């Protein structure tokens, strides 16, 4: 069973935690190794050593713990070991935050679209509650 990724109140990983975790070059290498695959810690250590970046298993485990706490990776039990993979939710949080730097009005535009939808819905409800004589129909009785 995978570890649940820590989330903030809105149900997504915290952008600050995600970006802090991404700020470390070793953690960036770990994520690159996990791209598209699920690996146990000992294989991550071996791959790093083969690439000329030897890091001890306790250090790799600590870095994976930071990535897991940020919501960037999840770990699943595999016997006595844990297999780690990238958590898409954390990557999406980082992508959205970075995209917001290029399009700062995008969030406002999304909010305005939602408001427009609600106004239109309200108009439809009002129109459907007007009877042909122009009188307002009585509200439906509450289900009891």
Sine and cosine of phi, psi and omega as CSV:
sin_phi,cos_phi,sin_psi,cos_psi,sin_omega,cos_omega
0.00,0.00,0.82,-0.58,-0.01,-1.00
-0.93,0.38,0.50,-0.87,0.12,-0.99
-0.93,0.38,0.64,-0.77,0.11,-0.99
-0.96,0.30,0.63,-0.77,0.06,-1.00
-0.96,0.27,0.71,-0.70,0.05,-1.00
-0.86,0.51,0.64,-0.77,-0.03,-1.00
-0.77,-0.63,0.37,-0.93,0.11,-0.99
-1.00,-0.05,-0.07,-1.00,-0.10,-0.99
-0.82,0.57,-0.57,0.82,-0.04,-1.00
-0.97,0.23,-0.02,1.00,0.03,-1.00
1.00,-0.04,0.06,1.00,0.01,-1.00
-0.86,-0.52,0.37,-0.93,0.09,-1.00
-0.85,0.53,0.50,-0.87,-0.01,-1.00
-0.95,0.30,0.83,-0.56,-0.01,-1.00
-0.84,0.55,-0.61,0.79,0.01,-1.00
-0.88,0.47,-0.70,0.71,0.01,-1.00
-0.91,0.41,-0.65,0.76,0.01,-1.00
-0.89,0.46,-0.74,0.67,-0.05,-1.00
-0.93,0.37,-0.59,0.81,0.06,-1.00
-0.89,0.45,-0.68,0.74,0.01,-1.00
-0.90,0.43,-0.60,0.80,0.00,-1.00
-0.96,0.29,-0.24,0.97,-0.04,-1.00
-0.96,0.28,-0.17,0.99,-0.03,-1.00
-0.99,-0.15,0.81,-0.59,-0.03,-1.00
-0.87,0.50,-0.57,0.82,0.02,-1.00
-0.91,0.42,-0.67,0.74,0.01,-1.00
-0.93,0.38,-0.54,0.84,0.08,-1.00
-0.88,0.47,-0.67,0.74,0.04,-1.00
-0.90,0.44,-0.65,0.76,0.01,-1.00
-0.88,0.48,-0.69,0.72,0.03,-1.00
-0.90,0.45,-0.64,0.77,0.02,-1.00
-0.89,0.46,-0.62,0.79,0.04,-1.00
-0.92,0.39,-0.57,0.82,-0.04,-1.00
-0.99,0.12,-0.15,0.99,-0.03,-1.00
-0.84,0.54,0.88,-0.47,0.07,-1.00
0.98,0.22,0.13,0.99,0.00,-1.00
-0.49,-0.87,0.27,-0.96,0.04,-1.00
-0.89,-0.45,0.80,-0.60,-0.09,-1.00
-0.72,-0.69,0.56,-0.83,0.17,-0.99
-0.98,0.17,0.32,-0.95,-0.07,-1.00
-0.83,0.55,-0.69,0.72,-0.07,-1.00
-0.89,0.46,-0.53,0.85,0.06,-1.00
-0.95,0.30,-0.58,0.82,0.06,-1.00
-0.89,0.46,-0.70,0.71,0.02,-1.00
-0.86,0.50,-0.71,0.71,-0.01,-1.00
-0.90,0.43,-0.67,0.75,0.01,-1.00
-0.91,0.41,-0.64,0.77,0.04,-1.00
-0.90,0.43,-0.68,0.73,0.01,-1.00
-0.89,0.46,-0.68,0.73,0.00,-1.00
-0.90,0.43,-0.48,0.88,0.01,-1.00
-1.00,0.06,0.05,1.00,0.02,-1.00
1.00,0.05,0.27,0.96,0.03,-1.00
-0.83,-0.56,0.93,0.37,-0.05,-1.00
-0.92,0.40,0.80,-0.60,0.04,-1.00
-0.71,-0.70,0.67,-0.74,-0.03,-1.00
-0.92,0.40,0.40,-0.91,0.01,-1.00
-0.88,0.48,-0.67,0.74,0.05,-1.00
-0.87,0.49,-0.60,0.80,0.01,-1.00
-0.93,0.38,-0.66,0.75,0.04,-1.00
-0.89,0.45,-0.69,0.73,0.02,-1.00
-0.88,0.48,-0.64,0.76,0.02,-1.00
-0.90,0.43,-0.70,0.71,0.02,-1.00
-0.90,0.44,-0.66,0.75,0.04,-1.00
-0.90,0.43,-0.55,0.84,0.06,-1.00
-0.90,0.44,-0.64,0.77,0.05,-1.00
-0.90,0.43,-0.70,0.72,0.02,-1.00
-0.89,0.45,-0.62,0.78,0.02,-1.00
-0.92,0.38,-0.69,0.73,0.02,-1.00
-0.89,0.47,-0.53,0.85,0.01,-1.00
-0.98,0.18,-0.22,0.97,-0.02,-1.00
1.00,0.02,0.30,0.95,-0.01,-1.00
-1.00,-0.06,-0.38,0.93,0.08,-1.00
-0.68,-0.73,0.37,-0.93,0.13,-0.99
-0.80,-0.59,0.50,-0.86,0.02,-1.00
-0.87,-0.49,0.68,-0.73,0.03,-1.00
-0.87,-0.49,0.67,-0.74,0.02,-1.00
-0.92,0.40,0.70,-0.72,0.05,-1.00
-0.68,-0.73,0.99,0.10,-0.12,-0.99
0.93,0.36,-0.83,-0.56,0.01,-1.00
-1.00,-0.03,0.02,1.00,-0.03,-1.00
-0.92,-0.40,0.20,-0.98,0.08,-1.00
-0.87,-0.49,0.67,-0.74,0.08,-1.00
-0.96,-0.29,0.74,-0.67,-0.06,-1.00
-0.94,-0.33,0.56,-0.83,0.09,-1.00
-0.56,-0.83,0.30,-0.96,0.01,-1.00
-0.94,0.34,0.66,-0.75,0.09,-1.00
-1.00,-0.10,0.94,-0.35,-0.07,-1.00
-0.83,0.56,-0.54,0.84,-0.04,-1.00
-0.85,0.52,-0.67,0.75,0.00,-1.00
-0.92,0.40,-0.63,0.78,0.02,-1.00
-0.92,0.40,-0.65,0.76,0.01,-1.00
-0.89,0.45,-0.63,0.77,0.03,-1.00
-0.87,0.50,-0.70,0.71,0.02,-1.00
-0.91,0.43,-0.68,0.73,0.02,-1.00
-0.86,0.50,-0.72,0.69,-0.02,-1.00
-0.90,0.44,-0.66,0.75,-0.01,-1.00
-0.89,0.45,-0.72,0.70,0.00,-1.00
-0.91,0.41,-0.64,0.77,0.03,-1.00
-0.88,0.47,-0.55,0.83,0.03,-1.00
-0.90,0.44,-0.39,0.92,0.06,-1.00
-0.95,0.32,-0.53,0.85,-0.01,-1.00
-1.00,0.07,-0.51,0.86,-0.02,-1.00
-0.75,-0.66,0.96,0.26,-0.07,-1.00
-0.88,0.47,-0.40,0.91,-0.01,-1.00
-0.99,0.11,-0.09,1.00,-0.06,-1.00
-0.87,0.50,-0.67,0.74,0.00,-1.00
-0.92,0.39,-0.65,0.76,0.05,-1.00
-0.90,0.45,-0.67,0.74,0.02,-1.00
-0.87,0.49,-0.67,0.74,0.04,-1.00
-0.88,0.48,-0.69,0.73,0.02,-1.00
-0.90,0.43,-0.65,0.76,0.02,-1.00
-0.92,0.39,-0.61,0.79,0.07,-1.00
-0.88,0.47,-0.67,0.74,0.02,-1.00
-0.90,0.43,-0.65,0.76,0.04,-1.00
-0.89,0.45,-0.69,0.72,0.02,-1.00
-0.86,0.50,-0.66,0.75,0.04,-1.00
-0.89,0.46,-0.68,0.73,0.00,-1.00
-0.92,0.39,-0.62,0.78,0.04,-1.00
-0.90,0.45,-0.71,0.70,0.01,-1.00
-0.89,0.46,-0.65,0.76,0.03,-1.00
-0.89,0.46,-0.68,0.73,0.02,-1.00
-0.88,0.47,-0.64,0.77,0.04,-1.00
-0.89,0.45,-0.67,0.74,0.02,-1.00
-0.89,0.46,-0.67,0.75,0.00,-1.00
-0.90,0.44,-0.69,0.72,0.01,-1.00
-0.90,0.45,-0.68,0.73,0.01,-1.00
-0.89,0.45,-0.63,0.77,-0.04,-1.00
-0.96,0.28,-0.28,0.96,0.00,-1.00
-0.99,-0.11,0.05,1.00,0.04,-1.00
-0.99,-0.11,0.80,-0.60,0.02,-1.00
-1.00,0.07,0.33,-0.94,-0.09,-1.00
-0.80,0.59,-0.52,0.86,-0.01,-1.00
-0.96,0.29,-0.13,0.99,-0.02,-1.00
0.99,-0.12,-0.17,0.99,0.06,-1.00
-0.97,0.25,0.47,-0.88,0.04,-1.00
-0.99,0.11,0.76,-0.65,0.02,-1.00
-0.92,0.38,0.49,-0.87,0.05,-1.00
-0.92,0.40,0.58,-0.81,0.03,-1.00
-0.91,0.42,0.50,-0.86,0.01,-1.00
-0.88,0.47,0.53,-0.85,0.01,-1.00
-0.92,0.38,0.59,-0.81,0.01,-1.00
-0.94,0.35,0.65,-0.76,0.03,-1.00
-0.94,0.33,0.67,-0.74,-0.07,-1.00
-0.75,-0.66,0.00,0.00,0.00,0.00
